[in-house]
Amino acid sequence: MDLQILAASADVSDLVRVEAPGLSGWCVWPDAPAAGAVVDVELDVPGEVAWDDVEVDDDDAGGASDPGPTDGLTVRARVSDVDEHGVATLNLSAGGILLVDTVGERPPHVVGRAVTLHLNRVLAHPKAV
């Protein structure tokens, strides 16, 4: 998916503000290009996300809310699958998918629904050099 780099954090090394359809906020990106660059990346969410922290939306996945400085990444996406190990496959408006390890009781009928997640730590990895 293509992410646009908006700014680098003045306070935290390797933290950049990014934006794409359905994504807004901050992610860890060592040696990120300068602000304004658009780069094809894969995103990695280390750790687990509790279903209690996932907002199931009533409408279609659209734009993400705007988190404050270093508040992580807000993602709006559609759940396409949740496997037997709790790995949720999210279809992103920006293109591509995001895999998230989930814990806790999954909301009923969440597959096919739009969700919003506020992720504390997301790593960006450029696909090609």
BADREN-184293 format. One record per atom (N, C-alpha, C, O): residue number from 1; residue in one letter; chain; x, y, z. Coordinates in nm, 2 decimals. Last residue first. Layout:
<pts>
PT  seq  type  mol    east   north      up
PT  NUM     A    A       X       Y       Z
...
</pts>
This chain:
<pts>
PT  seq  type  mol    east   north      up
PT  129     V    A    1.33   -0.15   -0.29
PT  129     V    A    1.44   -0.05   -0.27
PT  129     V    A    1.48    0.00   -0.41
PT  129     V    A    1.57    0.09   -0.42
PT  128     A    A    1.00   -0.23   -0.19
PT  128     A    A    1.11   -0.24   -0.29
PT  128     A    A    1.21   -0.12   -0.26
PT  128     A    A    1.17   -0.02   -0.21
PT  127     K    A    0.84   -0.20    0.05
PT  127     K    A    0.84   -0.33   -0.03
PT  127     K    A    0.96   -0.34   -0.13
PT  127     K    A    1.01   -0.45   -0.14
PT  126     P    A    0.94   -0.08    0.37
PT  126     P    A    0.92   -0.05    0.22
PT  126     P    A    0.93   -0.19    0.15
PT  126     P    A    1.01   -0.27    0.18
PT  125     H    A    0.75   -0.12    0.65
PT  125     H    A    0.86   -0.18    0.58
PT  125     H    A    0.85   -0.15    0.43
PT  125     H    A    0.75   -0.20    0.37
PT  124     A    A    0.66    0.02    0.96
PT  124     A    A    0.65    0.03    0.82
PT  124     A    A    0.77   -0.03    0.75
PT  124     A    A    0.89    0.00    0.80
PT  123     L    A    0.49   -0.09    1.26
PT  123     L    A    0.62   -0.08    1.18
PT  123     L    A    0.59   -0.07    1.04
PT  123     L    A    0.51   -0.15    0.98
PT  122     V    A    0.31    0.05    1.52
PT  122     V    A    0.31   -0.01    1.39
PT  122     V    A    0.44    0.01    1.32
PT  122     V    A    0.49    0.12    1.32
PT  121     R    A    0.16    0.08    1.82
PT  121     R    A    0.29    0.06    1.76
PT  121     R    A    0.27   -0.02    1.63
PT  121     R    A    0.23   -0.13    1.63
PT  120     N    A   -0.11    0.12    1.89
PT  120     N    A    0.00    0.19    1.96
PT  120     N    A    0.13    0.19    1.88
PT  120     N    A    0.21    0.29    1.88
PT  119     L    A   -0.39    0.16    1.70
PT  119     L    A   -0.28    0.08    1.72
PT  119     L    A   -0.16    0.16    1.78
PT  119     L    A   -0.12    0.27    1.72
PT  118     H    A   -0.71    0.16    1.69
PT  118     H    A   -0.61    0.26    1.73
PT  118     H    A   -0.49    0.18    1.78
PT  118     H    A   -0.49    0.12    1.89
PT  117     L    A   -0.94    0.06    1.44
PT  117     L    A   -0.84    0.02    1.54
PT  117     L    A   -0.75    0.14    1.57
PT  117     L    A   -0.71    0.21    1.48
PT  116     T    A   -1.26    0.00    1.33
PT  116     T    A   -1.16    0.10    1.36
PT  116     T    A   -1.07    0.05    1.47
PT  116     T    A   -1.12    0.01    1.57
PT  115     V    A   -1.43   -0.18    1.07
PT  115     V    A   -1.38   -0.17    1.21
PT  115     V    A   -1.28   -0.05    1.21
PT  115     V    A   -1.22   -0.01    1.11
PT  114     A    A   -1.70   -0.32    0.88
PT  114     A    A   -1.59   -0.22    0.89
PT  114     A    A   -1.55   -0.20    1.04
PT  114     A    A   -1.64   -0.20    1.13
PT  113     R    A   -1.76   -0.67    0.83
PT  113     R    A   -1.79   -0.54    0.88
PT  113     R    A   -1.67   -0.45    0.88
PT  113     R    A   -1.55   -0.49    0.88
PT  112     G    A   -1.67   -0.92    0.75
PT  112     G    A   -1.75   -0.84    0.65
PT  112     G    A   -1.78   -0.70    0.70
PT  112     G    A   -1.83   -0.62    0.62
PT  111     V    A   -1.69   -1.05    1.07
PT  111     V    A   -1.64   -1.07    0.93
PT  111     V    A   -1.73   -1.00    0.83
PT  111     V    A   -1.86   -1.02    0.84
PT  110     V    A   -1.85   -1.02    1.29
PT  110     V    A   -1.76   -0.91    1.26
PT  110     V    A   -1.70   -0.92    1.12
PT  110     V    A   -1.66   -0.83    1.06
PT  109     H    A   -2.05   -1.18    1.42
PT  109     H    A   -2.07   -1.12    1.28
PT  109     H    A   -1.98   -1.01    1.24
PT  109     H    A   -2.01   -0.92    1.17
PT  108     P    A   -1.97   -1.09    1.75
PT  108     P    A   -2.04   -1.17    1.66
PT  108     P    A   -2.06   -1.10    1.52
PT  108     P    A   -2.07   -0.98    1.52
PT  107     P    A   -1.63   -1.02    1.84
PT  107     P    A   -1.77   -0.97    1.83
PT  107     P    A   -1.84   -1.06    1.73
PT  107     P    A   -1.78   -1.11    1.63
PT  106     R    A   -1.43   -1.25    2.02
PT  106     R    A   -1.46   -1.18    1.89
PT  106     R    A   -1.60   -1.14    1.89
PT  106     R    A   -1.69   -1.22    1.92
PT  105     E    A   -1.28   -1.23    2.32
PT  105     E    A   -1.40   -1.27    2.25
PT  105     E    A   -1.42   -1.19    2.13
PT  105     E    A   -1.44   -1.07    2.14
PT  104     G    A   -0.91   -1.24    2.30
PT  104     G    A   -1.04   -1.21    2.36
PT  104     G    A   -1.16   -1.26    2.28
PT  104     G    A   -1.14   -1.32    2.17
PT  103     V    A   -0.69   -1.11    2.05
PT  103     V    A   -0.72   -1.19    2.17
PT  103     V    A   -0.85   -1.15    2.22
PT  103     V    A   -0.90   -1.04    2.20
PT  102     T    A   -0.53   -1.11    1.72
PT  102     T    A   -0.63   -1.07    1.82
PT  102     T    A   -0.65   -1.16    1.94
PT  102     T    A   -0.62   -1.28    1.92
PT  101     D    A   -0.29   -1.00    1.51
PT  101     D    A   -0.32   -1.10    1.61
PT  101     D    A   -0.42   -1.05    1.71
PT  101     D    A   -0.39   -0.95    1.77
PT  100     V    A   -0.36   -0.89    1.18
PT  100     V    A   -0.35   -0.85    1.32
PT  100     V    A   -0.38   -0.97    1.41
PT  100     V    A   -0.49   -1.03    1.39
PT   99     L    A   -0.26   -0.79    0.87
PT   99     L    A   -0.28   -0.90    0.96
PT   99     L    A   -0.26   -0.86    1.10
PT   99     L    A   -0.16   -0.80    1.13
PT   98     L    A   -0.39   -0.60    0.61
PT   98     L    A   -0.31   -0.59    0.74
PT   98     L    A   -0.36   -0.71    0.82
PT   98     L    A   -0.47   -0.73    0.85
PT   97     I    A   -0.36   -0.56    0.25
PT   97     I    A   -0.42   -0.62    0.38
PT   97     I    A   -0.33   -0.59    0.49
PT   97     I    A   -0.21   -0.56    0.48
PT   96     G    A   -0.43   -0.35   -0.03
PT   96     G    A   -0.36   -0.44    0.05
PT   96     G    A   -0.43   -0.49    0.17
PT   96     G    A   -0.55   -0.45    0.19
PT   95     G    A   -0.55   -0.01   -0.01
PT   95     G    A   -0.50   -0.12   -0.09
PT   95     G    A   -0.42   -0.22    0.00
PT   95     G    A   -0.36   -0.18    0.09
PT   94     A    A   -0.66    0.17    0.15
PT   94     A    A   -0.54    0.21    0.08
PT   94     A    A   -0.49    0.11   -0.01
PT   94     A    A   -0.39    0.13   -0.09
PT   93     S    A   -0.85    0.03    0.28
PT   93     S    A   -0.90    0.12    0.18
PT   93     S    A   -0.78    0.17    0.09
PT   93     S    A   -0.79    0.19   -0.03
PT   92     L    A   -0.77   -0.30    0.36
PT   92     L    A   -0.75   -0.16    0.38
PT   92     L    A   -0.80   -0.08    0.26
PT   92     L    A   -0.78   -0.13    0.14
PT   91     N    A   -0.90   -0.58    0.52
PT   91     N    A   -0.88   -0.52    0.39
PT   91     N    A   -0.88   -0.37    0.41
PT   91     N    A   -0.97   -0.31    0.46
PT   90     L    A   -0.75   -0.78    0.76
PT   90     L    A   -0.82   -0.66    0.74
PT   90     L    A   -0.79   -0.61    0.60
PT   90     L    A   -0.68   -0.59    0.56
PT   89     T    A   -0.77   -1.07    0.93
PT   89     T    A   -0.73   -1.02    0.80
PT   89     T    A   -0.81   -0.90    0.77
PT   89     T    A   -0.94   -0.91    0.76
PT   88     A    A   -0.67   -1.18    1.25
PT   88     A    A   -0.77   -1.11    1.17
PT   88     A    A   -0.71   -1.05    1.04
PT   88     A    A   -0.60   -0.99    1.05
PT   87     V    A   -0.61   -1.46    1.41
PT   87     V    A   -0.54   -1.37    1.32
PT   87     V    A   -0.65   -1.31    1.23
PT   87     V    A   -0.72   -1.38    1.16
PT   86     G    A   -0.70   -1.66    1.58
PT   86     G    A   -0.73   -1.52    1.61
PT   86     G    A   -0.67   -1.42    1.52
PT   86     G    A   -0.67   -1.30    1.55
PT   85     H    A   -0.67   -1.91    1.49
PT   85     H    A   -0.57   -1.87    1.59
PT   85     H    A   -0.60   -1.72    1.63
PT   85     H    A   -0.52   -1.67    1.71
PT   84     E    A   -0.86   -1.95    1.30
PT   84     E    A   -0.88   -2.03    1.42
PT   84     E    A   -0.78   -1.98    1.53
PT   84     E    A   -0.80   -2.02    1.65
PT   83     D    A   -0.90   -1.62    1.15
PT   83     D    A   -0.87   -1.76    1.15
PT   83     D    A   -0.89   -1.82    1.29
PT   83     D    A   -0.91   -1.75    1.38
PT   82     V    A   -1.12   -1.41    1.01
PT   82     V    A   -1.05   -1.43    1.13
PT   82     V    A   -1.03   -1.58    1.14
PT   82     V    A   -1.13   -1.66    1.14
PT   81     D    A   -1.16   -1.18    0.73
PT   81     D    A   -1.15   -1.32    0.78
PT   81     D    A   -1.09   -1.31    0.92
PT   81     D    A   -1.01   -1.22    0.95
PT   80     S    A   -1.20   -0.92    0.66
PT   80     S    A   -1.24   -1.02    0.56
PT   80     S    A   -1.23   -1.16    0.62
PT   80     S    A   -1.29   -1.25    0.56
PT   79     V    A   -1.30   -0.63    0.79
PT   79     V    A   -1.26   -0.76    0.83
PT   79     V    A   -1.30   -0.86    0.73
PT   79     V    A   -1.42   -0.88    0.70
PT   78     R    A   -1.20   -0.32    0.66
PT   78     R    A   -1.30   -0.42    0.66
PT   78     R    A   -1.24   -0.55    0.70
PT   78     R    A   -1.14   -0.59    0.64
PT   77     A    A   -1.08   -0.03    0.84
PT   77     A    A   -1.07   -0.13    0.74
PT   77     A    A   -1.19   -0.23    0.75
PT   77     A    A   -1.27   -0.21    0.84
PT   76     R    A   -0.89    0.23    0.97
PT   76     R    A   -1.03    0.19    0.94
PT   76     R    A   -1.02    0.09    0.82
PT   76     R    A   -0.96    0.12    0.72
PT   75     V    A   -0.66    0.30    1.21
PT   75     V    A   -0.68    0.22    1.09
PT   75     V    A   -0.83    0.20    1.08
PT   75     V    A   -0.89    0.15    1.18
PT   74     T    A   -0.42    0.52    1.35
PT   74     T    A   -0.57    0.48    1.35
PT   74     T    A   -0.59    0.42    1.21
PT   74     T    A   -0.56    0.47    1.11
PT   73     L    A   -0.13    0.47    1.53
PT   73     L    A   -0.19    0.48    1.40
PT   73     L    A   -0.34    0.44    1.41
PT   73     L    A   -0.37    0.34    1.47
PT   72     G    A    0.01    0.68    1.79
PT   72     G    A   -0.01    0.56    1.72
PT   72     G    A   -0.08    0.58    1.59
PT   72     G    A   -0.09    0.70    1.54
PT   71     D    A    0.05    0.93    1.90
PT   71     D    A   -0.06    0.85    1.96
PT   71     D    A   -0.08    0.72    1.88
PT   71     D    A   -0.19    0.66    1.90
PT   70     T    A    0.23    1.13    1.83
PT   70     T    A    0.28    1.00    1.87
PT   70     T    A    0.18    0.92    1.94
PT   70     T    A    0.21    0.83    2.03
PT   69     P    A   -0.01    1.38    1.84
PT   69     P    A    0.13    1.35    1.83
PT   69     P    A    0.17    1.22    1.90
PT   69     P    A    0.13    1.20    2.02
PT   68     G    A   -0.34    1.24    1.79
PT   68     G    A   -0.25    1.35    1.82
PT   68     G    A   -0.10    1.30    1.81
PT   68     G    A   -0.08    1.19    1.76
PT   67     P    A   -0.52    1.11    1.50
PT   67     P    A   -0.46    1.10    1.63
PT   67     P    A   -0.36    1.21    1.66
PT   67     P    A   -0.31    1.28    1.57
PT   66     D    A   -0.80    1.15    1.33
PT   66     D    A   -0.67    1.21    1.34
PT   66     D    A   -0.61    1.20    1.48
PT   66     D    A   -0.65    1.28    1.56
PT   65     S    A   -0.97    0.87    1.19
PT   65     S    A   -0.97    0.99    1.27
PT   65     S    A   -0.82    1.04    1.28
PT   65     S    A   -0.73    0.96    1.25
PT   64     A    A   -0.98    0.77    0.84
PT   64     A    A   -0.94    0.75    0.98
PT   64     A    A   -0.95    0.88    1.06
PT   64     A    A   -0.93    0.99    1.00
PT   63     G    A   -1.25    0.73    0.61
PT   63     G    A   -1.13    0.79    0.66
PT   63     G    A   -1.11    0.76    0.80
PT   63     G    A   -1.20    0.73    0.88
PT   62     G    A   -1.41    0.41    0.60
PT   62     G    A   -1.38    0.54    0.53
PT   62     G    A   -1.25    0.60    0.58
PT   62     G    A   -1.15    0.52    0.60
PT   61     A    A   -1.61    0.13    0.57
PT   61     A    A   -1.48    0.18    0.61
PT   61     A    A   -1.44    0.31    0.53
PT   61     A    A   -1.45    0.30    0.41
PT   60     D    A   -1.96    0.20    0.62
PT   60     D    A   -1.85    0.15    0.54
PT   60     D    A   -1.72    0.21    0.59
PT   60     D    A   -1.71    0.32    0.65
PT   59     D    A   -2.10    0.19    0.95
PT   59     D    A   -2.10    0.23    0.81
PT   59     D    A   -1.98    0.17    0.74
PT   59     D    A   -1.90    0.09    0.80
PT   58     D    A   -2.07    0.10    1.21
PT   58     D    A   -2.20    0.07    1.14
PT   58     D    A   -2.20    0.11    0.99
PT   58     D    A   -2.28    0.06    0.92
PT   57     D    A   -1.78   -0.07    1.33
PT   57     D    A   -1.85    0.05    1.27
PT   57     D    A   -1.98    0.01    1.21
PT   57     D    A   -1.99   -0.11    1.16
PT   56     V    A   -1.64   -0.17    1.62
PT   56     V    A   -1.71   -0.22    1.50
PT   56     V    A   -1.80   -0.11    1.45
PT   56     V    A   -1.89   -0.06    1.53
PT   55     E    A   -1.33   -0.11    1.75
PT   55     E    A   -1.46   -0.05    1.73
PT   55     E    A   -1.52   -0.11    1.60
PT   55     E    A   -1.47   -0.09    1.50
PT   54     V    A   -1.13   -0.29    1.97
PT   54     V    A   -1.17   -0.27    1.83
PT   54     V    A   -1.31   -0.22    1.82
PT   54     V    A   -1.40   -0.28    1.88
PT   53     D    A   -1.08   -0.36    2.22
PT   53     D    A   -1.02   -0.23    2.18
PT   53     D    A   -1.06   -0.20    2.03
PT   53     D    A   -1.01   -0.10    1.98
PT   52     D    A   -1.18   -0.61    2.26
PT   52     D    A   -1.24   -0.50    2.33
PT   52     D    A   -1.20   -0.36    2.29
PT   52     D    A   -1.27   -0.26    2.31
PT   51     W    A   -1.00   -0.76    2.12
PT   51     W    A   -1.12   -0.73    2.05
PT   51     W    A   -1.20   -0.62    2.13
PT   51     W    A   -1.27   -0.54    2.06
PT   50     A    A   -0.66   -0.66    2.15
PT   50     A    A   -0.78   -0.71    2.22
PT   50     A    A   -0.90   -0.67    2.14
PT   50     A    A   -0.92   -0.55    2.10
PT   49     V    A   -0.39   -0.75    1.97
PT   49     V    A   -0.49   -0.64    1.98
PT   49     V    A   -0.61   -0.71    2.04
PT   49     V    A   -0.66   -0.81    1.99
PT   48     E    A   -0.04   -0.82    2.02
PT   48     E    A   -0.18   -0.86    2.01
PT   48     E    A   -0.27   -0.74    2.03
PT   48     E    A   -0.24   -0.65    2.10
PT   47     G    A    0.28   -0.77    1.85
PT   47     G    A    0.19   -0.80    1.96
PT   47     G    A    0.05   -0.83    1.93
PT   47     G    A    0.02   -0.86    1.81
PT   46     P    A    0.32   -0.55    1.58
PT   46     P    A    0.37   -0.64    1.67
PT   46     P    A    0.28   -0.66    1.79
PT   46     P    A    0.21   -0.56    1.83
PT   45     V    A    0.21   -0.51    1.27
PT   45     V    A    0.16   -0.48    1.40
PT   45     V    A    0.21   -0.58    1.50
PT   45     V    A    0.16   -0.69    1.51
PT   44     D    A    0.34   -0.38    0.98
PT   44     D    A    0.35   -0.49    1.08
PT   44     D    A    0.30   -0.44    1.21
PT   44     D    A    0.35   -0.34    1.26
PT   43     L    A    0.28   -0.31    0.64
PT   43     L    A    0.28   -0.27    0.78
PT   43     L    A    0.27   -0.39    0.87
PT   43     L    A    0.22   -0.49    0.83
PT   42     E    A    0.47   -0.24    0.35
PT   42     E    A    0.39   -0.34    0.42
PT   42     E    A    0.39   -0.29    0.57
PT   42     E    A    0.49   -0.24    0.62
PT   41     V    A    0.46    0.02    0.10
PT   41     V    A    0.50   -0.04    0.22
PT   41     V    A    0.41   -0.16    0.26
PT   41     V    A    0.30   -0.17    0.21
PT   40     D    A    0.55    0.26   -0.13
PT   40     D    A    0.48    0.13   -0.12
PT   40     D    A    0.54    0.05    0.00
PT   40     D    A    0.66    0.02    0.00
PT   39     V    A    0.55    0.61   -0.05
PT   39     V    A    0.62    0.48   -0.06
PT   39     V    A    0.53    0.36   -0.05
PT   39     V    A    0.44    0.36    0.04
PT   38     V    A    0.59    0.94   -0.12
PT   38     V    A    0.49    0.83   -0.11
PT   38     V    A    0.56    0.70   -0.14
PT   38     V    A    0.63    0.69   -0.25
PT   37     A    A    0.71    1.23    0.05
PT   37     A    A    0.74    1.11   -0.03
PT   37     A    A    0.62    1.01   -0.01
PT   37     A    A    0.55    1.01    0.10
PT   36     G    A    0.66    1.42    0.24
PT   36     G    A    0.61    1.44    0.11
PT   36     G    A    0.62    1.32    0.02
PT   36     G    A    0.55    1.30   -0.08
PT   35     A    A    0.96    1.41    0.42
PT   35     A    A    0.82    1.44    0.42
PT   35     A    A    0.78    1.47    0.27
PT   35     A    A    0.85    1.53    0.20
PT   34     A    A    1.20    1.16    0.31
PT   34     A    A    1.16    1.29    0.35
PT   34     A    A    1.01    1.31    0.35
PT   34     A    A    0.94    1.24    0.27
PT   33     P    A    1.20    0.81    0.42
PT   33     P    A    1.23    0.92    0.32
PT   33     P    A    1.18    1.05    0.38
PT   33     P    A    1.11    1.05    0.48
PT   32     A    A    1.33    0.66    0.72
PT   32     A    A    1.22    0.70    0.63
PT   32     A    A    1.26    0.81    0.53
PT   32     A    A    1.35    0.89    0.57
PT   31     D    A    1.50    0.52    0.89
PT   31     D    A    1.55    0.57    0.77
PT   31     D    A    1.44    0.60    0.67
PT   31     D    A    1.45    0.58    0.55
PT   30     P    A    1.24    0.33    1.04
PT   30     P    A    1.38    0.37    1.04
PT   30     P    A    1.42    0.41    0.90
PT   30     P    A    1.38    0.35    0.80
PT   29     W    A    0.95    0.39    1.14
PT   29     W    A    1.00    0.37    1.01
PT   29     W    A    1.15    0.42    1.01
PT   29     W    A    1.17    0.53    0.98
PT   28     V    A    0.65    0.35    1.32
PT   28     V    A    0.80    0.34    1.33
PT   28     V    A    0.85    0.31    1.19
PT   28     V    A    0.81    0.21    1.13
PT   27     C    A    0.39    0.59    1.27
PT   27     C    A    0.44    0.46    1.27
PT   27     C    A    0.59    0.46    1.28
PT   27     C    A    0.66    0.57    1.25
PT   26     W    A    0.09    0.78    1.33
PT   26     W    A    0.23    0.77    1.34
PT   26     W    A    0.28    0.62    1.34
PT   26     W    A    0.21    0.53    1.39
PT   25     G    A   -0.18    0.87    1.12
PT   25     G    A   -0.11    0.87    1.24
PT   25     G    A    0.04    0.85    1.23
PT   25     G    A    0.10    0.89    1.13
PT   24     S    A   -0.42    0.69    0.94
PT   24     S    A   -0.37    0.82    0.97
PT   24     S    A   -0.30    0.81    1.11
PT   24     S    A   -0.35    0.75    1.20
PT   23     L    A   -0.61    0.53    0.68
PT   23     L    A   -0.50    0.53    0.78
PT   23     L    A   -0.45    0.67    0.81
PT   23     L    A   -0.44    0.75    0.72
PT   22     G    A   -0.80    0.56    0.48
PT   22     G    A   -0.83    0.47    0.59
PT   22     G    A   -0.72    0.46    0.70
PT   22     G    A   -0.74    0.39    0.79
PT   21     P    A   -0.56    0.64    0.25
PT   21     P    A   -0.70    0.62    0.27
PT   21     P    A   -0.73    0.52    0.38
PT   21     P    A   -0.68    0.40    0.37
PT   20     A    A   -0.28    0.76    0.45
PT   20     A    A   -0.33    0.69    0.33
PT   20     A    A   -0.48    0.68    0.35
PT   20     A    A   -0.53    0.70    0.46
PT   19     E    A    0.00    0.90    0.62
PT   19     E    A   -0.14    0.91    0.58
PT   19     E    A   -0.17    0.83    0.45
PT   19     E    A   -0.08    0.82    0.36
PT   18     V    A    0.22    0.95    0.90
PT   18     V    A    0.18    0.90    0.77
PT   18     V    A    0.03    0.91    0.74
PT   18     V    A   -0.05    0.93    0.84
PT   17     R    A    0.49    1.06    1.08
PT   17     R    A    0.35    1.07    1.06
PT   17     R    A    0.32    1.04    0.92
PT   17     R    A    0.38    1.08    0.82
PT   16     V    A    0.74    0.85    1.23
PT   16     V    A    0.70    0.94    1.12
PT   16     V    A    0.55    0.94    1.12
PT   16     V    A    0.48    0.84    1.15
PT   15     L    A    1.02    0.78    1.42
PT   15     L    A    0.88    0.79    1.42
PT   15     L    A    0.83    0.89    1.32
PT   15     L    A    0.88    1.00    1.32
PT   14     D    A    1.30    0.77    1.46
PT   14     D    A    1.24    0.67    1.37
PT   14     D    A    1.08    0.67    1.37
PT   14     D    A    1.02    0.58    1.32
PT   13     S    A    1.29    0.93    1.78
PT   13     S    A    1.37    0.88    1.66
PT   13     S    A    1.29    0.77    1.59
PT   13     S    A    1.22    0.69    1.65
PT   12     V    A    1.08    1.18    1.89
PT   12     V    A    1.10    1.03    1.89
PT   12     V    A    1.17    0.99    1.76
PT   12     V    A    1.12    1.01    1.66
PT   11     D    A    1.05    1.45    1.85
PT   11     D    A    1.09    1.40    1.98
PT   11     D    A    1.13    1.26    1.99
PT   11     D    A    1.21    1.22    2.07
PT   10     A    A    0.97    1.52    1.61
PT   10     A    A    1.08    1.60    1.66
PT   10     A    A    1.13    1.54    1.79
PT   10     A    A    1.25    1.57    1.83
PT    9     S    A    0.88    1.29    1.36
PT    9     S    A    0.87    1.33    1.50
PT    9     S    A    0.99    1.41    1.54
PT    9     S    A    1.10    1.37    1.52
PT    8     A    A    0.83    1.39    1.02
PT    8     A    A    0.91    1.31    1.12
PT    8     A    A    0.88    1.37    1.26
PT    8     A    A    0.87    1.49    1.27
PT    7     A    A    0.54    1.39    0.81
PT    7     A    A    0.64    1.46    0.90
PT    7     A    A    0.72    1.36    0.98
PT    7     A    A    0.67    1.25    1.00
PT    6     L    A    0.41    1.25    0.61
PT    6     L    A    0.38    1.39    0.63
PT    6     L    A    0.48    1.46    0.71
PT    6     L    A    0.51    1.58    0.68
PT    5     I    A    0.44    1.02    0.36
PT    5     I    A    0.50    1.06    0.48
PT    5     I    A    0.47    1.21    0.49
PT    5     I    A    0.50    1.29    0.41
PT    4     Q    A    0.19    0.81    0.24
PT    4     Q    A    0.25    0.94    0.23
PT    4     Q    A    0.31    0.98    0.36
PT    4     Q    A    0.24    0.97    0.46
PT    3     L    A    0.19    0.48    0.13
PT    3     L    A    0.18    0.57    0.24
PT    3     L    A    0.25    0.70    0.21
PT    3     L    A    0.36    0.70    0.15
PT    2     D    A    0.04    0.23   -0.06
PT    2     D    A    0.12    0.35   -0.07
PT    2     D    A    0.09    0.44    0.06
PT    2     D    A   -0.03    0.47    0.08
PT    1     M    A    0.08   -0.12    0.00
PT    1     M    A    0.00    0.00    0.00
PT    1     M    A    0.09    0.12    0.00
PT    1     M    A    0.20    0.12    0.05
</pts>
